[in-house]
């Protein structure tokens, strides 16, 4: 399955984060797909990554960027997802196969459900189906989307947090990881609603300092600041 792209949702003010983010992404994932990052004016100098420049609110920029991506499916995430272990490509392949076989599937969300929502049963091992109308219907964390369906959910002018919490009736099935949090497809440090990566625009030092030290990533945390 090659009709897939990876789109990292970002912003000019987070261009300094791209180096460590993509270093860890490519270390832990031999990504077989084209990779894009979004920004207003900045250009990513990492050879494996193509920049898409758009302007407007977060939803307006993401919608415009996705309209430039030529693939049927997209794996989307934000730029503060720092991988900790090998990405489970075999599970991504299974999810893509399921979406090819069932056009009613809108997405497979790879984050762990922490909102204590009662999920509906689904036929795919490790996942549950999100019922319509629940809190955090949508997610900016790593998710495999049917691209045109995601575009249809990006109406209005919203921040990522407003978008995640906004209600839009489902016309596709939304599946979310309901297996062990120790067996995530993308392991980026988010567990039990604890902070990770970047918090309120600053490095969350308790998470990234030991991670970057372990991974040999040399970055001056004082420039962005820490919490």
C-alpha positions in Angstrom: 0.0 0.0 0.0 1.8 3.1 -1.2 -1.2 5.5 -1.5 -0.3 7.0 1.9 1.5 10.2 3.1 2.7 11.3 6.5 1.7 14.9 7.4 3.2 16.6 10.4 1.1 19.5 11.5 3.3 22.4 12.6 3.9 26.1 12.7 6.7 28.6 12.0 7.3 29.0 15.7 8.0 25.3 16.1 10.6 25.0 13.3 13.3 24.4 16.0 11.5 21.2 17.0 11.7 19.6 13.6 15.3 18.5 14.0 14.8 16.2 17.1 11.3 15.2 16.0 12.4 13.9 12.6 15.6 12.4 13.8 13.7 10.2 16.2 10.9 9.5 13.7 13.3 8.2 11.0 15.4 6.4 13.6 12.4 4.4 14.8 10.5 4.1 11.5 11.8 3.1 8.1 8.9 5.2 6.7 7.8 3.9 3.3 5.7 7.0 2.6 6.3 10.6 1.5 6.6 12.9 4.5 5.3 16.5 4.7 5.5 19.2 7.4 3.3 22.3 7.5 4.4 25.8 8.3 3.5 29.4 7.3 6.8 30.6 5.8 9.6 28.4 7.2 11.2 25.7 5.1 12.3 22.3 6.5 15.9 21.6 5.4 15.7 17.8 6.1 16.0 16.1 2.7 13.3 13.4 3.4 10.7 16.1 4.3 8.7 18.4 2.0 7.3 21.6 3.4 3.8 22.8 2.7 3.3 26.5 3.4 -0.2 27.7 4.2 -1.7 30.5 6.2 -4.7 31.1 8.4 -6.0 29.4 11.5 -4.9 25.9 12.4 -7.9 24.2 10.7 -7.6 26.5 7.7 -3.9 25.7 7.3 -4.4 22.0 7.8 -7.2 21.8 5.3 -5.2 23.7 2.7 -2.2 21.5 3.3 -4.1 18.3 3.0 -5.6 19.5 -0.3 -2.1 19.6 -1.7 -1.3 16.0 -0.6 -2.0 13.6 -3.5 -2.6 10.3 -1.6 -5.8 8.6 -0.6 -4.7 8.2 3.0 -2.7 10.3 5.4 -1.0 9.5 8.7 -1.2 12.8 10.6 0.5 14.0 13.8 1.9 17.1 15.5 5.5 18.1 15.7 5.9 17.4 19.4 5.7 13.6 19.0 9.2 12.3 19.8 9.3 8.6 19.1 10.7 6.2 21.8 10.7 2.9 20.0 10.1 1.2 16.7 6.9 2.1 14.9 4.7 -0.9 14.3 4.4 -0.9 10.5 2.7 -4.3 10.5 -0.3 -2.8 12.4 -0.4 0.2 10.0 -0.5 -2.2 7.1 -3.5 -4.1 8.7 -5.3 -0.8 9.3 -4.8 0.2 5.7 -6.0 -3.1 4.4 -9.2 -2.7 6.6 -9.8 0.7 5.1 -9.4 -0.5 1.6 -11.9 -3.3 2.3 -14.4 -1.0 4.2 -15.1 2.4 2.7 -17.1 3.4 5.9 -13.9 3.5 8.0 -12.8 7.1 8.5 -9.8 6.6 10.7 -7.7 4.5 13.0 -6.5 6.7 15.9 -3.3 5.3 17.4 -3.4 7.1 20.7 -4.7 5.3 23.8 -8.2 6.2 24.9 -8.0 7.8 28.3 -11.3 9.5 28.6 -13.1 6.5 30.1 -15.6 6.4 27.2 -17.4 3.2 26.6 -16.2 2.1 23.2 -18.2 0.0 20.8 -16.9 -3.4 19.8 -15.1 -3.6 16.5 -13.7 -6.5 14.5 -10.1 -5.2 14.6 -7.8 -6.5 17.3 -6.5 -3.8 19.7 -9.1 -1.2 18.7 -12.5 0.0 19.8 -15.1 2.1 17.9 -15.7 5.6 19.2 -19.4 6.3 19.5 -20.7 9.4 17.8 -21.0 12.5 20.1 -18.3 11.7 22.6 -15.7 14.0 24.0 -12.6 14.4 21.8 -14.2 12.9 18.8 -11.2 13.8 16.7 -7.5 13.7 17.4 -4.4 15.6 16.3 -2.3 12.8 17.7 -1.0 10.1 15.4 -4.0 8.9 13.3 -4.4 7.2 10.0 -7.1 9.1 8.1 -9.0 8.8 4.9 -7.7 12.1 3.5 -10.8 13.5 1.9 -12.9 12.6 5.0 -10.4 14.4 7.2 -10.6 17.5 5.0 -14.4 17.4 5.4 -13.9 17.6 9.2 -11.7 20.7 9.1 -14.4 23.3 8.5 -14.4 26.5 10.5 -11.6 28.5 12.0 -10.3 26.7 15.0 -7.2 25.9 17.1 -6.2 22.2 17.3 -7.8 22.0 20.8 -11.0 23.6 19.7 -11.1 21.2 16.7 -10.5 18.1 18.8 -13.4 19.1 21.1 -15.8 20.4 18.5 -18.8 18.2 17.6 -19.3 17.1 14.0 -21.6 14.1 13.3 -19.8 11.1 12.1 -20.5 9.6 8.7 -17.6 7.3 8.9 -16.4 4.9 11.6 -13.7 6.2 14.0 -11.5 3.5 15.6 -9.1 4.1 18.5 -6.4 2.0 20.1 -7.9 0.1 23.0 -5.1 -2.4 23.6 -2.2 -2.2 26.0 -0.7 1.3 26.3 2.7 -0.6 26.2 1.9 -1.8 22.7 1.2 1.5 20.9 1.8 1.8 17.2 3.5 5.1 17.8 5.2 5.4 21.2 5.8 9.1 21.8 5.7 9.3 25.6 2.0 10.1 26.2 0.6 8.0 29.1 -2.1 8.6 31.6 -2.6 12.2 30.6 0.9 13.1 31.9 2.8 15.9 30.1 5.3 15.0 27.4 7.5 16.7 24.8 6.4 20.3 24.9 4.0 21.9 27.4 2.5 25.3 26.8 5.2 26.1 24.2 8.1 25.1 26.4 10.1 21.9 26.6 8.8 19.6 29.3 12.3 19.0 30.8 11.4 16.0 32.9 10.5 14.1 29.7 12.8 15.5 26.9 16.0 16.0 28.8 16.6 12.3 29.6 15.2 11.3 26.2 17.5 13.7 24.3 20.5 12.7 26.4 19.9 9.0 25.7 19.4 9.7 22.0 22.5 11.9 21.6 20.4 14.9 20.6 22.2 18.2 21.3 19.8 21.0 21.6 19.8 24.1 23.8 16.6 23.8 25.8 17.0 27.3 27.3 16.2 28.9 23.9 12.6 27.7 24.0 12.6 27.5 27.7 11.6 24.6 30.0 8.8 23.8 32.5 
